[in-house]
Amino acid sequence: NENLLFFVPEAVDNFGAALATGDFNGDGADDLATGIPYDNGLAGFELDNIGIAIVRYGVVGSGLETGLADTVLRGMTSPDAQDYFGTALAAGDFNGDGFDDLAVGEPGAGTDYHGEVHIFYGTASGIQVVAGHSFVQHPFLFSGSGFGSVLAAGNFNGDAFCDLAIAMPHGSVWDANVQGILVDVGAVMIVEGANEGLRPTESPAINYFSVNQWESQIPDFPEAGDQFGFALAVGNFNGDTQSIGNEVYDFDDLAIGIPGEDGVGAVLILYGSQWNLLFGSNAFLGEFDWGSLPEPGDYFG
């Protein structure tokens, strides 16, 4: 946690709370993004726990560059205390230009703590220091959802663009059946990459959707405390691919942790396809599936 002149290290900054690697300048060496979500921001204009992220570039043949990191990223839209910018990071080529891009979660952003995610695009000269696109939480969730506290990047539909999964594990919803609010239910938003990158949700042309346990083909049903999306992981678990021209692309799959499911926890696997993640093609797994006896409070996933 270096003294970056205008950003001074302090106790409890939580340097390294999130990490992501990607080749943001396309030179063949991966670069390292580091989240510092409890940093108080620009010296002289400090706000408690506003958060920043820094990028240190890799050098072919020698590793990460030495000296002070010269790239500082931060939330630019009406920053407030407790924004926690840099809580989660994910890297992928969202616009297919050959340079990796960086998604940064800011789960405390907004006057009602609705949370935001900012996309910083890579270029030949490095990562852009001003976000090209920003997202807010899915409208059916209440404030304090933790939107952007968990991120994962993967190519779920096997095209030339990386997609982004954004979790909101503390999302609460109104349940008409019980005439009350279910807290910490959670959901995951999937945003598809395109030539324009990850476009804002206000655009009618964007291709995005929500994964949650209200969907008819998603196993089980939403319950208070499920925390659907508490953890995310991406991988091509079944090894399927498709060819586009001379390129072969994986259909990445998404693992979603639900540690509060029925008090013991579960993991939902959704498989990728040319139509993106398939709700009806899934695996819903608990400890029992690996030969272990689940017990209350295990928080599996």
MOFEN-V63491 format. One record per helix or strand of 2 or more residues. SS is the DSSP state (@ for helix, = for strand). FROM is the first residue (numbers start at 1). LEN is the number of residues. If there is no record, write none. Layout:
ss->SS from->FROM len->LEN
ss->SS from->FROM len->LEN
This chain:
ss->= from->15 len->8
ss->= from->31 len->6
ss->= from->52 len->5
ss->= from->58 len->2
ss->= from->63 len->2
ss->= from->71 len->3
ss->= from->85 len->8
ss->= from->101 len->6
ss->= from->116 len->5
ss->= from->122 len->2
ss->= from->126 len->2
ss->= from->133 len->4
ss->= from->150 len->5
ss->= from->163 len->6
ss->= from->173 len->3
ss->= from->180 len->3
ss->= from->186 len->6
ss->= from->208 len->4
ss->= from->228 len->8
ss->= from->241 len->4
ss->= from->247 len->4
ss->= from->253 len->6
ss->@ from->261 len->3
ss->= from->265 len->7
ss->= from->278 len->8
ss->@ from->287 len->4
